[in-house]
């Protein structure tokens, strides 16, 4: 019975790690007459219908607030010379996941990213592999501890 309970606990802990990896939020910026920012989770799912706030410079009051659309997009119309100013974005979901980042329009030089993942950081595949190895070793050690014979 103890082994079954330990196995159930280990499986529940392992199942919870996938959700944690999927809830990091990334962003992409496309600059033209308007600035389009696309937000998505690391698994590619759009950060849809979630709240956001845009701040100019180090200001404490947002200049624009709203919700992202179905594809996780928000649009900013900075106006003449407005793209050169510093902008900060804060987006968050009801469960507390989100992102707060500076938007650097000059880095995109007026052009959209060349691919959907161009401005997003690389997925830490090695971290997932290391997590998997640690979970397997941990479950093995737990199994050894629970299944060993007790001294008489």
C-alpha positions in Angstrom: 0.0 0.0 0.0 2.9 2.4 0.8 4.5 1.7 -2.5 1.2 2.4 -4.4 0.8 5.7 -2.5 4.4 6.7 -3.2 4.0 5.8 -6.9 0.8 7.9 -7.1 2.6 10.8 -5.4 5.6 10.5 -7.9 3.2 10.4 -10.9 1.3 13.5 -9.6 4.6 15.4 -9.1 5.8 14.4 -12.6 2.5 15.4 -14.2 2.7 18.8 -12.6 6.0 19.6 -14.2 4.6 19.8 -17.7 2.1 22.5 -16.7 4.9 24.6 -15.2 7.0 24.5 -18.4 4.0 25.5 -20.5 3.2 28.7 -18.6 6.2 30.9 -19.3 5.2 33.7 -21.6 7.3 34.9 -24.5 6.8 37.9 -26.9 7.6 38.9 -30.5 7.6 42.5 -31.9 6.8 43.6 -35.4 7.3 47.3 -36.2 5.7 49.3 -39.0 3.2 52.1 -38.9 1.8 50.3 -35.9 3.7 48.0 -33.5 2.3 44.5 -33.1 3.3 42.5 -30.1 2.5 38.8 -30.1 2.4 37.0 -26.7 2.4 33.2 -26.4 3.3 30.5 -23.9 6.5 28.4 -24.5 4.4 25.6 -25.9 3.2 27.9 -28.7 -0.4 28.4 -27.3 -1.4 32.1 -27.7 -1.7 34.3 -24.6 -5.3 34.9 -25.6 -7.8 37.4 -24.0 -5.4 38.3 -21.2 -4.9 41.7 -19.6 -2.0 44.0 -20.5 -0.6 47.4 -19.7 1.8 49.6 -21.7 3.9 52.2 -20.0 6.0 55.0 -21.6 9.5 55.3 -20.2 9.7 54.8 -16.4 6.1 56.1 -15.9 4.0 54.5 -13.3 0.6 55.1 -15.1 -0.1 53.0 -18.1 -0.7 54.8 -21.4 -2.7 51.9 -22.8 -4.5 49.0 -21.2 -6.6 46.2 -22.6 -6.8 42.5 -23.5 -4.9 40.6 -26.1 -6.9 39.2 -29.0 -7.6 35.5 -29.8 -4.1 35.1 -31.2 -2.3 36.8 -28.3 -1.7 40.1 -30.2 -1.8 43.7 -29.0 -1.3 46.8 -31.2 0.5 50.0 -30.2 0.4 53.2 -32.2 3.3 55.1 -30.9 2.9 58.2 -33.1 5.7 60.4 -34.6 9.0 59.6 -32.8 7.1 57.6 -30.2 8.9 54.4 -31.2 12.2 55.8 -30.1 11.0 56.2 -26.5 11.3 53.5 -24.0 8.2 51.3 -23.6 7.4 48.7 -21.0 4.8 46.0 -21.3 3.2 44.1 -18.5 0.8 41.3 -19.4 -0.7 38.9 -16.9 -3.4 36.2 -16.6 -5.9 35.6 -13.8 -3.8 32.7 -12.5 -0.7 35.0 -12.1 1.3 33.9 -15.1 2.7 36.7 -17.3 5.5 38.8 -18.5 7.0 42.3 -17.8 9.5 43.4 -20.3 11.0 46.4 -22.1 10.0 46.8 -25.8 13.0 47.7 -28.0 11.5 48.8 -31.3 14.9 50.0 -32.6 16.2 46.5 -32.5 13.7 45.4 -35.1 14.7 48.3 -37.4 11.1 48.7 -38.8 10.8 45.1 -39.9 8.9 42.1 -38.7 10.8 39.1 -37.3 11.7 36.7 -40.1 10.0 33.8 -38.4 7.5 33.2 -35.7 10.1 32.3 -33.2 12.8 34.7 -34.3 12.8 37.0 -31.3 11.8 34.4 -28.7 14.6 32.8 -26.6 15.5 29.2 -27.4 13.5 26.5 -25.7 15.6 25.0 -22.9 15.4 21.4 -24.1 18.4 20.4 -22.0 16.6 21.6 -18.8 13.7 19.3 -19.6 16.0 16.4 -20.2 17.8 17.1 -16.9 14.4 17.3 -15.1 13.4 14.0 -16.6 16.6 12.3 -15.5 16.2 13.7 -12.0 12.6 12.5 -11.8 13.6 9.0 -12.9 16.5 8.8 -10.4 14.3 10.2 -7.6 11.5 7.7 -8.3 14.1 4.8 -8.3 15.6 5.9 -5.0 12.1 6.2 -3.5 11.2 2.8 -4.8 14.4 1.3 -3.3 13.7 2.9 0.1 10.1 1.7 0.2 10.6 -1.8 -1.1 13.8 -2.8 0.8 13.4 -5.4 3.5 13.4 -4.3 7.0 16.0 -5.8 9.4 14.5 -8.4 11.7 
